[in-house]
Amino acid sequence: MSLSVSPHSAAPLHHWLTDRLAVYLDRLPDSIDPTVPLAEYGMDSVGALSLCGDIEDTFHIAVDPSLAWDHPTVVALVAYLGGRGVTVPAAGVSR
């Protein structure tokens, strides 16, 4: 099954994910290449589980704890989450 999300709806989700990942990877958001596997930036199991918790809390969906390993890049995560109907409101989300 192929999941796709339009570039227009993907941009806010991409931005949200990159901002969250920057915290866990201790990097600037602009330094995260969306096509590079997160493990190459040092993503560990603690960061991956924390990201899952953020996604569940923010978007009110359940995700598998292996999400970051099953979809190892920002591009893959955006495609998966967008395919599940996850969207970021125009005003963004607060944490």
PDB file of N, CA, C and O in Angstrom:
ATOM      1  N   MET A   1       0.845  -1.174   0.000  1.00  0.00           N
ATOM      2  CA  MET A   1       0.000   0.000   0.000  1.00  0.00           C
ATOM      3  C   MET A   1       0.886   1.231   0.000  1.00  0.00           C
ATOM      4  O   MET A   1       1.823   1.334   0.792  1.00  0.00           O
ATOM      5  N   SER A   2       0.594   2.140  -0.868  1.00  0.00           N
ATOM      6  CA  SER A   2       1.367   3.370  -0.966  1.00  0.00           C
ATOM      7  C   SER A   2       0.593   4.509  -0.320  1.00  0.00           C
ATOM      8  O   SER A   2      -0.585   4.712  -0.613  1.00  0.00           O
ATOM      9  N   LEU A   3       1.251   5.243   0.551  1.00  0.00           N
ATOM     10  CA  LEU A   3       0.637   6.393   1.193  1.00  0.00           C
ATOM     11  C   LEU A   3       1.214   7.645   0.573  1.00  0.00           C
ATOM     12  O   LEU A   3       2.422   7.744   0.359  1.00  0.00           O
ATOM     13  N   SER A   4       0.353   8.596   0.286  1.00  0.00           N
ATOM     14  CA  SER A   4       0.857   9.850  -0.240  1.00  0.00           C
ATOM     15  C   SER A   4       0.121  10.993   0.428  1.00  0.00           C
ATOM     16  O   SER A   4      -1.009  10.844   0.893  1.00  0.00           O
ATOM     17  N   VAL A   5       0.773  12.111   0.464  1.00  0.00           N
ATOM     18  CA  VAL A   5       0.205  13.309   1.057  1.00  0.00           C
ATOM     19  C   VAL A   5       0.610  14.470   0.164  1.00  0.00           C
ATOM     20  O   VAL A   5       1.733  14.514  -0.339  1.00  0.00           O
ATOM     21  N   SER A   6      -0.304  15.404  -0.032  1.00  0.00           N
ATOM     22  CA  SER A   6       0.011  16.517  -0.923  1.00  0.00           C
ATOM     23  C   SER A   6       1.077  17.406  -0.303  1.00  0.00           C
ATOM     24  O   SER A   6       1.136  17.540   0.920  1.00  0.00           O
ATOM     25  N   PRO A   7       1.921  18.016  -1.129  1.00  0.00           N
ATOM     26  CA  PRO A   7       2.961  18.905  -0.597  1.00  0.00           C
ATOM     27  C   PRO A   7       2.386  20.034   0.249  1.00  0.00           C
ATOM     28  O   PRO A   7       3.005  20.460   1.225  1.00  0.00           O
ATOM     29  N   HIS A   8       1.195  20.523  -0.125  1.00  0.00           N
ATOM     30  CA  HIS A   8       0.574  21.625   0.624  1.00  0.00           C
ATOM     31  C   HIS A   8       0.250  21.196   2.053  1.00  0.00           C
ATOM     32  O   HIS A   8       0.517  21.938   2.998  1.00  0.00           O
ATOM     33  N   SER A   9      -0.326  20.002   2.216  1.00  0.00           N
ATOM     34  CA  SER A   9      -0.677  19.550   3.557  1.00  0.00           C
ATOM     35  C   SER A   9       0.527  18.976   4.295  1.00  0.00           C
ATOM     36  O   SER A   9       0.522  18.899   5.523  1.00  0.00           O
ATOM     37  N   ALA A  10       1.555  18.574   3.558  1.00  0.00           N
ATOM     38  CA  ALA A  10       2.734  17.986   4.188  1.00  0.00           C
ATOM     39  C   ALA A  10       3.636  19.027   4.841  1.00  0.00           C
ATOM     40  O   ALA A  10       4.313  18.720   5.822  1.00  0.00           O
ATOM     41  N   ALA A  11       3.659  20.240   4.323  1.00  0.00           N
ATOM     42  CA  ALA A  11       4.598  21.253   4.824  1.00  0.00           C
ATOM     43  C   ALA A  11       4.451  21.531   6.321  1.00  0.00           C
ATOM     44  O   ALA A  11       5.462  21.538   7.024  1.00  0.00           O
ATOM     45  N   PRO A  12       3.239  21.763   6.845  1.00  0.00           N
ATOM     46  CA  PRO A  12       3.132  22.008   8.288  1.00  0.00           C
ATOM     47  C   PRO A  12       3.537  20.792   9.121  1.00  0.00           C
ATOM     48  O   PRO A  12       4.153  20.941  10.176  1.00  0.00           O
ATOM     49  N   LEU A  13       3.198  19.600   8.656  1.00  0.00           N
ATOM     50  CA  LEU A  13       3.572  18.385   9.376  1.00  0.00           C
ATOM     51  C   LEU A  13       5.086  18.196   9.344  1.00  0.00           C
ATOM     52  O   LEU A  13       5.693  17.823  10.349  1.00  0.00           O
ATOM     53  N   HIS A  14       5.685  18.451   8.198  1.00  0.00           N
ATOM     54  CA  HIS A  14       7.143  18.378   8.059  1.00  0.00           C
ATOM     55  C   HIS A  14       7.807  19.346   9.040  1.00  0.00           C
ATOM     56  O   HIS A  14       8.766  18.986   9.722  1.00  0.00           O
ATOM     57  N   HIS A  15       7.297  20.562   9.107  1.00  0.00           N
ATOM     58  CA  HIS A  15       7.845  21.579  10.013  1.00  0.00           C
ATOM     59  C   HIS A  15       7.699  21.136  11.473  1.00  0.00           C
ATOM     60  O   HIS A  15       8.647  21.247  12.250  1.00  0.00           O
ATOM     61  N   TRP A  16       6.529  20.641  11.842  1.00  0.00           N
ATOM     62  CA  TRP A  16       6.290  20.193  13.218  1.00  0.00           C
ATOM     63  C   TRP A  16       7.250  19.056  13.579  1.00  0.00           C
ATOM     64  O   TRP A  16       7.887  19.087  14.632  1.00  0.00           O
ATOM     65  N   LEU A  17       7.349  18.054  12.702  1.00  0.00           N
ATOM     66  CA  LEU A  17       8.238  16.919  12.966  1.00  0.00           C
ATOM     67  C   LEU A  17       9.694  17.359  13.083  1.00  0.00           C
ATOM     68  O   LEU A  17      10.405  16.928  13.991  1.00  0.00           O
ATOM     69  N   THR A  18      10.130  18.204  12.179  1.00  0.00           N
ATOM     70  CA  THR A  18      11.515  18.669  12.202  1.00  0.00           C
ATOM     71  C   THR A  18      11.821  19.432  13.483  1.00  0.00           C
ATOM     72  O   THR A  18      12.892  19.266  14.067  1.00  0.00           O
ATOM     73  N   ASP A  19      10.886  20.264  13.922  1.00  0.00           N
ATOM     74  CA  ASP A  19      11.085  20.991  15.183  1.00  0.00           C
ATOM     75  C   ASP A  19      11.184  20.043  16.367  1.00  0.00           C
ATOM     76  O   ASP A  19      12.034  20.232  17.238  1.00  0.00           O
ATOM     77  N   ARG A  20      10.329  19.027  16.413  1.00  0.00           N
ATOM     78  CA  ARG A  20      10.368  18.057  17.518  1.00  0.00           C
ATOM     79  C   ARG A  20      11.667  17.256  17.456  1.00  0.00           C
ATOM     80  O   ARG A  20      12.333  17.068  18.474  1.00  0.00           O
ATOM     81  N   LEU A  21      12.021  16.789  16.274  1.00  0.00           N
ATOM     82  CA  LEU A  21      13.238  15.993  16.132  1.00  0.00           C
ATOM     83  C   LEU A  21      14.475  16.791  16.507  1.00  0.00           C
ATOM     84  O   LEU A  21      15.416  16.239  17.078  1.00  0.00           O
ATOM     85  N   ALA A  22      14.489  18.064  16.200  1.00  0.00           N
ATOM     86  CA  ALA A  22      15.637  18.909  16.540  1.00  0.00           C
ATOM     87  C   ALA A  22      15.899  18.886  18.039  1.00  0.00           C
ATOM     88  O   ALA A  22      17.050  18.908  18.474  1.00  0.00           O
ATOM     89  N   VAL A  23      14.838  18.841  18.823  1.00  0.00           N
ATOM     90  CA  VAL A  23      14.989  18.780  20.285  1.00  0.00           C
ATOM     91  C   VAL A  23      15.662  17.470  20.685  1.00  0.00           C
ATOM     92  O   VAL A  23      16.616  17.472  21.462  1.00  0.00           O
ATOM     93  N   TYR A  24      15.166  16.357  20.156  1.00  0.00           N
ATOM     94  CA  TYR A  24      15.704  15.047  20.541  1.00  0.00           C
ATOM     95  C   TYR A  24      17.089  14.777  19.970  1.00  0.00           C
ATOM     96  O   TYR A  24      17.869  14.020  20.549  1.00  0.00           O
ATOM     97  N   LEU A  25      17.392  15.393  18.843  1.00  0.00           N
ATOM     98  CA  LEU A  25      18.694  15.178  18.207  1.00  0.00           C
ATOM     99  C   LEU A  25      19.706  16.256  18.563  1.00  0.00           C
ATOM    100  O   LEU A  25      20.860  16.190  18.141  1.00  0.00           O
ATOM    101  N   ASP A  26      19.281  17.245  19.336  1.00  0.00           N
ATOM    102  CA  ASP A  26      20.138  18.352  19.763  1.00  0.00           C
ATOM    103  C   ASP A  26      20.792  19.023  18.554  1.00  0.00           C
ATOM    104  O   ASP A  26      22.011  19.189  18.491  1.00  0.00           O
ATOM    105  N   ARG A  27      19.932  19.407  17.588  1.00  0.00           N
ATOM    106  CA  ARG A  27      20.378  20.056  16.351  1.00  0.00           C
ATOM    107  C   ARG A  27      19.434  21.201  16.031  1.00  0.00           C
ATOM    108  O   ARG A  27      18.337  21.292  16.582  1.00  0.00           O
ATOM    109  N   LEU A  28      19.868  22.061  15.144  1.00  0.00           N
ATOM    110  CA  LEU A  28      18.975  23.080  14.607  1.00  0.00           C
ATOM    111  C   LEU A  28      18.044  22.415  13.594  1.00  0.00           C
ATOM    112  O   LEU A  28      18.482  21.544  12.843  1.00  0.00           O
ATOM    113  N   PRO A  29      16.781  22.803  13.559  1.00  0.00           N
ATOM    114  CA  PRO A  29      15.852  22.183  12.608  1.00  0.00           C
ATOM    115  C   PRO A  29      16.343  22.246  11.161  1.00  0.00           C
ATOM    116  O   PRO A  29      16.160  21.292  10.405  1.00  0.00           O
ATOM    117  N   ASP A  30      16.957  23.351  10.774  1.00  0.00           N
ATOM    118  CA  ASP A  30      17.432  23.496   9.394  1.00  0.00           C
ATOM    119  C   ASP A  30      18.578  22.548   9.045  1.00  0.00           C
ATOM    120  O   ASP A  30      18.890  22.357   7.870  1.00  0.00           O
ATOM    121  N   SER A  31      19.200  21.958  10.056  1.00  0.00           N
ATOM    122  CA  SER A  31      20.321  21.059   9.790  1.00  0.00           C
ATOM    123  C   SER A  31      19.873  19.611   9.575  1.00  0.00           C
ATOM    124  O   SER A  31      20.700  18.737   9.317  1.00  0.00           O
ATOM    125  N   ILE A  32      18.575  19.360   9.679  1.00  0.00           N
ATOM    126  CA  ILE A  32      18.058  18.001   9.512  1.00  0.00           C
ATOM    127  C   ILE A  32      17.593  17.819   8.069  1.00  0.00           C
ATOM    128  O   ILE A  32      16.615  18.428   7.635  1.00  0.00           O
ATOM    129  N   ASP A  33      18.307  16.977   7.341  1.00  0.00           N
ATOM    130  CA  ASP A  33      17.942  16.652   5.959  1.00  0.00           C
ATOM    131  C   ASP A  33      16.786  15.654   6.020  1.00  0.00           C
ATOM    132  O   ASP A  33      16.924  14.598   6.638  1.00  0.00           O
ATOM    133  N   PRO A  34      15.657  15.964   5.397  1.00  0.00           N
ATOM    134  CA  PRO A  34      14.492  15.089   5.507  1.00  0.00           C
ATOM    135  C   PRO A  34      14.646  13.726   4.848  1.00  0.00           C
ATOM    136  O   PRO A  34      13.795  12.854   5.030  1.00  0.00           O
ATOM    137  N   THR A  35      15.721  13.527   4.080  1.00  0.00           N
ATOM    138  CA  THR A  35      15.933  12.242   3.414  1.00  0.00           C
ATOM    139  C   THR A  35      16.986  11.375   4.099  1.00  0.00           C
ATOM    140  O   THR A  35      17.219  10.238   3.688  1.00  0.00           O
ATOM    141  N   VAL A  36      17.621  11.907   5.136  1.00  0.00           N
ATOM    142  CA  VAL A  36      18.671  11.168   5.847  1.00  0.00           C
ATOM    143  C   VAL A  36      18.034  10.382   6.995  1.00  0.00           C
ATOM    144  O   VAL A  36      17.233  10.937   7.747  1.00  0.00           O
ATOM    145  N   PRO A  37      18.379   9.098   7.141  1.00  0.00           N
ATOM    146  CA  PRO A  37      17.839   8.323   8.258  1.00  0.00           C
ATOM    147  C   PRO A  37      18.161   8.986   9.602  1.00  0.00           C
ATOM    148  O   PRO A  37      19.279   9.446   9.835  1.00  0.00           O
ATOM    149  N   LEU A  38      17.160   9.019  10.468  1.00  0.00           N
ATOM    150  CA  LEU A  38      17.322   9.677  11.765  1.00  0.00           C
ATOM    151  C   LEU A  38      18.420   9.031  12.601  1.00  0.00           C
ATOM    152  O   LEU A  38      19.055   9.706  13.411  1.00  0.00           O
ATOM    153  N   ALA A  39      18.648   7.747  12.418  1.00  0.00           N
ATOM    154  CA  ALA A  39      19.718   7.067  13.151  1.00  0.00           C
ATOM    155  C   ALA A  39      21.077   7.679  12.836  1.00  0.00           C
ATOM    156  O   ALA A  39      21.968   7.673  13.685  1.00  0.00           O
ATOM    157  N   GLU A  40      21.248   8.207  11.624  1.00  0.00           N
ATOM    158  CA  GLU A  40      22.517   8.839  11.261  1.00  0.00           C
ATOM    159  C   GLU A  40      22.750  10.131  12.033  1.00  0.00           C
ATOM    160  O   GLU A  40      23.886  10.590  12.150  1.00  0.00           O
ATOM    161  N   TYR A  41      21.688  10.715  12.554  1.00  0.00           N
ATOM    162  CA  TYR A  41      21.805  11.917  13.385  1.00  0.00           C
ATOM    163  C   TYR A  41      21.909  11.570  14.868  1.00  0.00           C
ATOM    164  O   TYR A  41      22.040  12.456  15.712  1.00  0.00           O
ATOM    165  N   GLY A  42      21.851  10.282  15.179  1.00  0.00           N
ATOM    166  CA  GLY A  42      21.964   9.865  16.568  1.00  0.00           C
ATOM    167  C   GLY A  42      20.645   9.582  17.264  1.00  0.00           C
ATOM    168  O   GLY A  42      20.597   9.520  18.493  1.00  0.00           O
ATOM    169  N   MET A  43      19.566   9.408  16.497  1.00  0.00           N
ATOM    170  CA  MET A  43      18.286   9.067  17.115  1.00  0.00           C
ATOM    171  C   MET A  43      18.440   7.752  17.860  1.00  0.00           C
ATOM    172  O   MET A  43      18.917   6.760  17.310  1.00  0.00           O
ATOM    173  N   ASP A  44      18.027   7.764  19.121  1.00  0.00           N
ATOM    174  CA  ASP A  44      18.097   6.551  19.926  1.00  0.00           C
ATOM    175  C   ASP A  44      16.689   6.154  20.348  1.00  0.00           C
ATOM    176  O   ASP A  44      15.715   6.825  20.008  1.00  0.00           O
ATOM    177  N   SER A  45      16.594   5.058  21.091  1.00  0.00           N
ATOM    178  CA  SER A  45      15.275   4.553  21.470  1.00  0.00           C
ATOM    179  C   SER A  45      14.526   5.523  22.376  1.00  0.00           C
ATOM    180  O   SER A  45      13.301   5.611  22.299  1.00  0.00           O
ATOM    181  N   VAL A  46      15.228   6.244  23.223  1.00  0.00           N
ATOM    182  CA  VAL A  46      14.574   7.221  24.100  1.00  0.00           C
ATOM    183  C   VAL A  46      13.948   8.337  23.260  1.00  0.00           C
ATOM    184  O   VAL A  46      12.795   8.709  23.481  1.00  0.00           O
ATOM    185  N   GLY A  47      14.699   8.864  22.308  1.00  0.00           N
ATOM    186  CA  GLY A  47      14.174   9.905  21.428  1.00  0.00           C
ATOM    187  C   GLY A  47      13.021   9.399  20.578  1.00  0.00           C
ATOM    188  O   GLY A  47      12.030  10.104  20.383  1.00  0.00           O
ATOM    189  N   ALA A  48      13.148   8.178  20.073  1.00  0.00           N
ATOM    190  CA  ALA A  48      12.094   7.605  19.233  1.00  0.00           C
ATOM    191  C   ALA A  48      10.799   7.432  20.021  1.00  0.00           C
ATOM    192  O   ALA A  48       9.719   7.749  19.524  1.00  0.00           O
ATOM    193  N   LEU A  49      10.907   6.932  21.244  1.00  0.00           N
ATOM    194  CA  LEU A  49       9.707   6.761  22.071  1.00  0.00           C
ATOM    195  C   LEU A  49       9.125   8.102  22.490  1.00  0.00           C
ATOM    196  O   LEU A  49       7.906   8.254  22.570  1.00  0.00           O
ATOM    197  N   SER A  50       9.979   9.065  22.756  1.00  0.00           N
ATOM    198  CA  SER A  50       9.496  10.407  23.104  1.00  0.00           C
ATOM    199  C   SER A  50       8.756  11.029  21.926  1.00  0.00           C
ATOM    200  O   SER A  50       7.722  11.671  22.109  1.00  0.00           O
ATOM    201  N   LEU A  51       9.280  10.840  20.721  1.00  0.00           N
ATOM    202  CA  LEU A  51       8.608  11.341  19.530  1.00  0.00           C
ATOM    203  C   LEU A  51       7.236  10.684  19.381  1.00  0.00           C
ATOM    204  O   LEU A  51       6.255  11.358  19.069  1.00  0.00           O
ATOM    205  N   CYS A  52       7.169   9.382  19.602  1.00  0.00           N
ATOM    206  CA  CYS A  52       5.875   8.685  19.531  1.00  0.00           C
ATOM    207  C   CYS A  52       4.891   9.289  20.527  1.00  0.00           C
ATOM    208  O   CYS A  52       3.723   9.503  20.203  1.00  0.00           O
ATOM    209  N   GLY A  53       5.364   9.562  21.736  1.00  0.00           N
ATOM    210  CA  GLY A  53       4.508  10.180  22.743  1.00  0.00           C
ATOM    211  C   GLY A  53       4.029  11.553  22.316  1.00  0.00           C
ATOM    212  O   GLY A  53       2.865  11.899  22.515  1.00  0.00           O
ATOM    213  N   ASP A  54       4.921  12.337  21.728  1.00  0.00           N
ATOM    214  CA  ASP A  54       4.538  13.667  21.232  1.00  0.00           C
ATOM    215  C   ASP A  54       3.463  13.555  20.150  1.00  0.00           C
ATOM    216  O   ASP A  54       2.491  14.311  20.151  1.00  0.00           O
ATOM    217  N   ILE A  55       3.644  12.617  19.239  1.00  0.00           N
ATOM    218  CA  ILE A  55       2.672  12.428  18.157  1.00  0.00           C
ATOM    219  C   ILE A  55       1.322  12.014  18.735  1.00  0.00           C
ATOM    220  O   ILE A  55       0.283  12.549  18.348  1.00  0.00           O
ATOM    221  N   GLU A  56       1.343  11.059  19.663  1.00  0.00           N
ATOM    222  CA  GLU A  56       0.092  10.600  20.265  1.00  0.00           C
ATOM    223  C   GLU A  56      -0.604  11.719  21.031  1.00  0.00           C
ATOM    224  O   GLU A  56      -1.816  11.897  20.908  1.00  0.00           O
ATOM    225  N   ASP A  57       0.152  12.467  21.814  1.00  0.00           N
ATOM    226  CA  ASP A  57      -0.434  13.550  22.616  1.00  0.00           C
ATOM    227  C   ASP A  57      -0.940  14.701  21.755  1.00  0.00           C
ATOM    228  O   ASP A  57      -2.003  15.261  22.025  1.00  0.00           O
ATOM    229  N   THR A  58      -0.195  15.048  20.736  1.00  0.00           N
ATOM    230  CA  THR A  58      -0.540  16.202  19.906  1.00  0.00           C
ATOM    231  C   THR A  58      -1.674  15.909  18.934  1.00  0.00           C
ATOM    232  O   THR A  58      -2.580  16.724  18.763  1.00  0.00           O
ATOM    233  N   PHE A  59      -1.619  14.745  18.301  1.00  0.00           N
ATOM    234  CA  PHE A  59      -2.572  14.443  17.233  1.00  0.00           C
ATOM    235  C   PHE A  59      -3.649  13.434  17.638  1.00  0.00           C
ATOM    236  O   PHE A  59      -4.528  13.109  16.839  1.00  0.00           O
ATOM    237  N   HIS A  60      -3.583  12.945  18.866  1.00  0.00           N
ATOM    238  CA  HIS A  60      -4.606  12.043  19.413  1.00  0.00           C
ATOM    239  C   HIS A  60      -4.783  10.780  18.574  1.00  0.00           C
ATOM    240  O   HIS A  60      -5.902  10.361  18.279  1.00  0.00           O
ATOM    241  N   ILE A  61      -3.657  10.190  18.201  1.00  0.00           N
ATOM    242  CA  ILE A  61      -3.668   8.910  17.495  1.00  0.00           C
ATOM    243  C   ILE A  61      -2.680   7.993  18.195  1.00  0.00           C
ATOM    244  O   ILE A  61      -1.726   8.459  18.817  1.00  0.00           O
ATOM    245  N   ALA A  62      -2.906   6.703  18.095  1.00  0.00           N
ATOM    246  CA  ALA A  62      -1.962   5.729  18.633  1.00  0.00           C
ATOM    247  C   ALA A  62      -0.961   5.373  17.539  1.00  0.00           C
ATOM    248  O   ALA A  62      -1.337   5.141  16.390  1.00  0.00           O
ATOM    249  N   VAL A  63       0.309   5.332  17.907  1.00  0.00           N
ATOM    250  CA  VAL A  63       1.342   4.912  16.958  1.00  0.00           C
ATOM    251  C   VAL A  63       2.173   3.812  17.590  1.00  0.00           C
ATOM    252  O   VAL A  63       2.313   3.743  18.812  1.00  0.00           O
ATOM    253  N   ASP A  64       2.712   2.969  16.760  1.00  0.00           N
ATOM    254  CA  ASP A  64       3.549   1.874  17.222  1.00  0.00           C
ATOM    255  C   ASP A  64       4.872   2.434  17.721  1.00  0.00           C
ATOM    256  O   ASP A  64       5.414   3.360  17.118  1.00  0.00           O
ATOM    257  N   PRO A  65       5.404   1.887  18.815  1.00  0.00           N
ATOM    258  CA  PRO A  65       6.689   2.377  19.332  1.00  0.00           C
ATOM    259  C   PRO A  65       7.842   2.267  18.337  1.00  0.00           C
ATOM    260  O   PRO A  65       8.863   2.936  18.498  1.00  0.00           O
ATOM    261  N   SER A  66       7.691   1.439  17.322  1.00  0.00           N
ATOM    262  CA  SER A  66       8.754   1.289  16.316  1.00  0.00           C
ATOM    263  C   SER A  66       8.607   2.278  15.157  1.00  0.00           C
ATOM    264  O   SER A  66       9.290   2.145  14.141  1.00  0.00           O
ATOM    265  N   LEU A  67       7.725   3.261  15.302  1.00  0.00           N
ATOM    266  CA  LEU A  67       7.433   4.211  14.225  1.00  0.00           C
ATOM    267  C   LEU A  67       8.691   4.804  13.591  1.00  0.00           C
ATOM    268  O   LEU A  67       8.829   4.795  12.368  1.00  0.00           O
ATOM    269  N   ALA A  68       9.604   5.315  14.407  1.00  0.00           N
ATOM    270  CA  ALA A  68      10.802   5.982  13.876  1.00  0.00           C
ATOM    271  C   ALA A  68      11.752   5.004  13.188  1.00  0.00           C
ATOM    272  O   ALA A  68      12.569   5.414  12.364  1.00  0.00           O
ATOM    273  N   TRP A  69      11.655   3.730  13.516  1.00  0.00           N
ATOM    274  CA  TRP A  69      12.517   2.737  12.868  1.00  0.00           C
ATOM    275  C   TRP A  69      11.840   2.213  11.601  1.00  0.00           C
ATOM    276  O   TRP A  69      12.512   1.895  10.620  1.00  0.00           O
ATOM    277  N   ASP A  70      10.507   2.124  11.628  1.00  0.00           N
ATOM    278  CA  ASP A  70       9.766   1.657  10.454  1.00  0.00           C
ATOM    279  C   ASP A  70       9.708   2.721   9.356  1.00  0.00           C
ATOM    280  O   ASP A  70       9.611   2.398   8.173  1.00  0.00           O
ATOM    281  N   HIS A  71       9.767   3.987   9.759  1.00  0.00           N
ATOM    282  CA  HIS A  71       9.715   5.132   8.839  1.00  0.00           C
ATOM    283  C   HIS A  71      10.885   6.036   9.231  1.00  0.00           C
ATOM    284  O   HIS A  71      10.688   7.040   9.916  1.00  0.00           O
ATOM    285  N   PRO A  72      12.102   5.686   8.802  1.00  0.00           N
ATOM    286  CA  PRO A  72      13.325   6.251   9.392  1.00  0.00           C
ATOM    287  C   PRO A  72      13.755   7.650   8.960  1.00  0.00           C
ATOM    288  O   PRO A  72      14.782   8.141   9.431  1.00  0.00           O
ATOM    289  N   THR A  73      13.003   8.302   8.083  1.00  0.00           N
ATOM    290  CA  THR A  73      13.369   9.661   7.671  1.00  0.00           C
ATOM    291  C   THR A  73      12.175  10.586   7.899  1.00  0.00           C
ATOM    292  O   THR A  73      11.051  10.124   8.092  1.00  0.00           O
ATOM    293  N   VAL A  74      12.425  11.876   7.877  1.00  0.00           N
ATOM    294  CA  VAL A  74      11.330  12.841   7.998  1.00  0.00           C
ATOM    295  C   VAL A  74      10.345  12.640   6.847  1.00  0.00           C
ATOM    296  O   VAL A  74       9.133  12.671   7.058  1.00  0.00           O
ATOM    297  N   VAL A  75      10.854  12.437   5.641  1.00  0.00           N
ATOM    298  CA  VAL A  75       9.988  12.222   4.478  1.00  0.00           C
ATOM    299  C   VAL A  75       9.083  11.012   4.705  1.00  0.00           C
ATOM    300  O   VAL A  75       7.883  11.075   4.438  1.00  0.00           O
ATOM    301  N   ALA A  76       9.650   9.921   5.192  1.00  0.00           N
ATOM    302  CA  ALA A  76       8.866   8.705   5.430  1.00  0.00           C
ATOM    303  C   ALA A  76       7.848   8.905   6.548  1.00  0.00           C
ATOM    304  O   ALA A  76       6.720   8.422   6.449  1.00  0.00           O
ATOM    305  N   LEU A  77       8.229   9.606   7.600  1.00  0.00           N
ATOM    306  CA  LEU A  77       7.299   9.876   8.699  1.00  0.00           C
ATOM    307  C   LEU A  77       6.138  10.752   8.239  1.00  0.00           C
ATOM    308  O   LEU A  77       4.985  10.489   8.581  1.00  0.00           O
ATOM    309  N   VAL A  78       6.442  11.787   7.468  1.00  0.00           N
ATOM    310  CA  VAL A  78       5.390  12.676   6.957  1.00  0.00           C
ATOM    311  C   VAL A  78       4.434  11.889   6.057  1.00  0.00           C
ATOM    312  O   VAL A  78       3.218  12.052   6.158  1.00  0.00           O
ATOM    313  N   ALA A  79       4.965  11.050   5.189  1.00  0.00           N
ATOM    314  CA  ALA A  79       4.115  10.253   4.299  1.00  0.00           C
ATOM    315  C   ALA A  79       3.215   9.324   5.104  1.00  0.00           C
ATOM    316  O   ALA A  79       2.021   9.210   4.826  1.00  0.00           O
ATOM    317  N   TYR A  80       3.790   8.664   6.101  1.00  0.00           N
ATOM    318  CA  TYR A  80       3.002   7.741   6.919  1.00  0.00           C
ATOM    319  C   TYR A  80       1.919   8.479   7.700  1.00  0.00           C
ATOM    320  O   TYR A  80       0.751   8.093   7.660  1.00  0.00           O
ATOM    321  N   LEU A  81       2.300   9.532   8.404  1.00  0.00           N
ATOM    322  CA  LEU A  81       1.334  10.265   9.225  1.00  0.00           C
ATOM    323  C   LEU A  81       0.293  10.968   8.360  1.00  0.00           C
ATOM    324  O   LEU A  81      -0.890  10.981   8.701  1.00  0.00           O
ATOM    325  N   GLY A  82       0.722  11.548   7.254  1.00  0.00           N
ATOM    326  CA  GLY A  82      -0.230  12.175   6.341  1.00  0.00           C
ATOM    327  C   GLY A  82      -1.212  11.162   5.783  1.00  0.00           C
ATOM    328  O   GLY A  82      -2.390  11.468   5.600  1.00  0.00           O
ATOM    329  N   GLY A  83      -0.732   9.960   5.514  1.00  0.00           N
ATOM    330  CA  GLY A  83      -1.599   8.895   5.037  1.00  0.00           C
ATOM    331  C   GLY A  83      -2.612   8.450   6.071  1.00  0.00           C
ATOM    332  O   GLY A  83      -3.654   7.890   5.732  1.00  0.00           O
ATOM    333  N   ARG A  84      -2.304   8.701   7.331  1.00  0.00           N
ATOM    334  CA  ARG A  84      -3.252   8.394   8.416  1.00  0.00           C
ATOM    335  C   ARG A  84      -4.174   9.566   8.701  1.00  0.00           C
ATOM    336  O   ARG A  84      -4.986   9.513   9.625  1.00  0.00           O
ATOM    337  N   GLY A  85      -4.050  10.623   7.910  1.00  0.00           N
ATOM    338  CA  GLY A  85      -4.940  11.763   8.071  1.00  0.00           C
ATOM    339  C   GLY A  85      -4.479  12.804   9.062  1.00  0.00           C
ATOM    340  O   GLY A  85      -5.241  13.709   9.404  1.00  0.00           O
ATOM    341  N   VAL A  86      -3.238  12.696   9.537  1.00  0.00           N
ATOM    342  CA  VAL A  86      -2.709  13.673  10.489  1.00  0.00           C
ATOM    343  C   VAL A  86      -2.458  14.989   9.767  1.00  0.00           C
ATOM    344  O   VAL A  86      -1.795  15.021   8.730  1.00  0.00           O
ATOM    345  N   THR A  87      -2.985  16.059  10.314  1.00  0.00           N
ATOM    346  CA  THR A  87      -2.729  17.393   9.777  1.00  0.00           C
ATOM    347  C   THR A  87      -2.422  18.337  10.925  1.00  0.00           C
ATOM    348  O   THR A  87      -2.869  18.132  12.053  1.00  0.00           O
ATOM    349  N   VAL A  88      -1.671  19.353  10.629  1.00  0.00           N
ATOM    350  CA  VAL A  88      -1.358  20.394  11.607  1.00  0.00           C
ATOM    351  C   VAL A  88      -2.260  21.573  11.281  1.00  0.00           C
ATOM    352  O   VAL A  88      -2.267  22.049  10.146  1.00  0.00           O
ATOM    353  N   PRO A  89      -3.025  22.056  12.262  1.00  0.00           N
ATOM    354  CA  PRO A  89      -3.890  23.210  11.995  1.00  0.00           C
ATOM    355  C   PRO A  89      -3.086  24.397  11.475  1.00  0.00           C
ATOM    356  O   PRO A  89      -1.893  24.517  11.753  1.00  0.00           O
ATOM    357  N   ALA A  90      -3.740  25.265  10.726  1.00  0.00           N
ATOM    358  CA  ALA A  90      -3.075  26.432  10.135  1.00  0.00           C
ATOM    359  C   ALA A  90      -2.345  27.260  11.181  1.00  0.00           C
ATOM    360  O   ALA A  90      -1.288  27.823  10.897  1.00  0.00           O
ATOM    361  N   ALA A  91      -2.891  27.340  12.378  1.00  0.00           N
ATOM    362  CA  ALA A  91      -2.261  28.117  13.446  1.00  0.00           C
ATOM    363  C   ALA A  91      -1.154  27.335  14.132  1.00  0.00           C
ATOM    364  O   ALA A  91      -0.497  27.857  15.032  1.00  0.00           O
ATOM    365  N   GLY A  92      -0.936  26.082  13.719  1.00  0.00           N
ATOM    366  CA  GLY A  92       0.079  25.252  14.349  1.00  0.00           C
ATOM    367  C   GLY A  92      -0.472  24.579  15.586  1.00  0.00           C
ATOM    368  O   GLY A  92      -1.652  24.714  15.909  1.00  0.00           O
ATOM    369  N   VAL A  93       0.379  23.866  16.265  1.00  0.00           N
ATOM    370  CA  VAL A  93      -0.008  23.207  17.510  1.00  0.00           C
ATOM    371  C   VAL A  93       0.917  23.664  18.602  1.00  0.00           C
ATOM    372  O   VAL A  93       2.094  23.936  18.367  1.00  0.00           O
ATOM    373  N   SER A  94       0.389  23.745  19.776  1.00  0.00           N
ATOM    374  CA  SER A  94       1.238  24.126  20.904  1.00  0.00           C
ATOM    375  C   SER A  94       1.591  22.887  21.685  1.00  0.00           C
ATOM    376  O   SER A  94       0.854  21.902  21.689  1.00  0.00           O
ATOM    377  N   ARG A  95       2.693  22.947  22.327  1.00  0.00           N
ATOM    378  CA  ARG A  95       3.161  21.819  23.133  1.00  0.00           C
ATOM    379  C   ARG A  95       3.147  22.215  24.563  1.00  0.00           C
ATOM    380  O   ARG A  95       3.504  21.416  25.429  1.00  0.00           O
TER     381      ARG A  95
END
